[in-house]
Amino acid sequence: MMLLMKCSKRSILNARWQCLVCALPIAFGSVSGIAQPLEEGTQAILIDDQLQGRAVRFAGIDGASILIIDESGRIMHANADSALALIAVEGPIDITQGIGAALPSAYEPPELAARLAHAVERAGQGVLETADGDRLPGKLAATGGGAETLSWEHPSFGRIDLALDQVMRVIMPGVQGSAGMPQWAKTDHDELVLANGDVLTGFLLTLGPRFSIETDAGVVEIDAERVAATVLANPEQPRLGLVVWLDDGTVTAASHLDEQQDGQISVTRTTGESATYRPLSLRAIAFEASRLVSLSSLVPVEQVTLGERPAMTPVRIAPHPDDFLLGDVALLDAQDVELPGPMRVVYDLPPGAHRFAGTAALDPKSAPWGDCEFVIVSDGVERLRRRLHEDEAIASFNIDVSGAEQLELRVEAGNFGPIRDRVFIRRGLLLVD
């Protein structure tokens, strides 16, 4: 009872959600009188309001819009009235492969050595995840923000103070990727994970230079050096409005973006903090994030093996190849979903699901034996069937699922039986109303 009463202190809704609106309110339109050469590495995929992808080039920011160059060479405005998202791919892609298109396997990004060095640097940072989906690398601030407040030091945005009811998880510097870290399961209590693997459960009172948690045995205080991670039992909140993915691993809701005179981009969070980034640091933008739901965020309600396989290997989540190569976060939160062999997987669709799009790709290591049928079914009606094999290993799809309650994906064995019929759903996205 005490735990439930204390949890009620954390409000589920914040005033932020009452005033948060999308920051890009103008429709597509051509821009006259603008002509400037673009450096290499500005290629992008523009995803429109029907989940269709277009190959464009990122040109900059003009007030409330993102400037892009379309296939004909015209400079256009992209914003929330006509587009859902923009993904910077920084290299040549084949847009006929759909919104999950990947860079060629032999592609080497520019500044590869610098990227690797930055990745090593980021690996030593901590990560703060908020209830509304922000991801903020950094560390605890040197001084705390008081009771019920977490103070976080971001390498670019500086100090960020968050109410504890906005925090979902905190991973301390140096422990990211540790094999001993727990899987983040929803619980009805807070958890304090210590560096030695012990877990204290109860109600977290303070997160700062000194942690305190109220347990059944009383209040326990722990120095920050002994803490590996914290998990708070706060409800997830909807992600709304403009959200940006940056190459330092930051994912944040933004009130607006501004282009500086020197060409740098200023990103202002909805809570007021601002930071300046180079243009190529902007890896993806969701113009209205509430309309996009990734397949990888859904939990299958059924998984069944097909054919003669003696045992079923469940689906697993994997990074999109470009996310692994160019950054360390899943752009648009859309990781790849791997179907390891002939199987049937069923998902409950989120309310208001309208379209399902992405790219189905046979594992490149499957050649020459990989040969299968990829099938999409909604509410028992087959919507797509494509054969995947060595000569046609990739199939884009964009399916109308309006009114459907369930989505079914199937991999059926082809000419060579179930051998190496491993299929990836790359950047599978659902459009919701």
Secondary structure, 3 states (H helix, E strand, C coil): CHHHHHHCCCCCCCHHHHHCCCCCCCCCEECCCCCCCCCCCCEEEEEECCCCEEEEEEEEEECCEEEEECCCCCEEEECCCCEEEEEECCCCCCHHHCCCCCCCCCCCCCCHHHHHHHHHHHHCCEEEEECCCCEEEEEECCCCCCCCEEEEEECCCEEEEEEHHHEEEEECCCCCCCCCCCCCCCCCCEEEEECCCCEEEEEEEEECCEEEEEECCEEEEEEHHHEEEEECCCCCCCCCCCEEEECCCCEEEEEEEEECCCCCEEEEECCCCEEEECHHHEEEEECCHHHEEEHHHCCCCEEEECCCCCCCCCCEEECCHHHHHHCCCCHHHCCEEEECCCEEEEEECCCCEEEEEEEEEECHHHCCCCEEEEEEEECCEEEEEEEEECCCCEEEEEEECCCCCEEEEEEEEECCECCCCCEEEEEEEEEEC
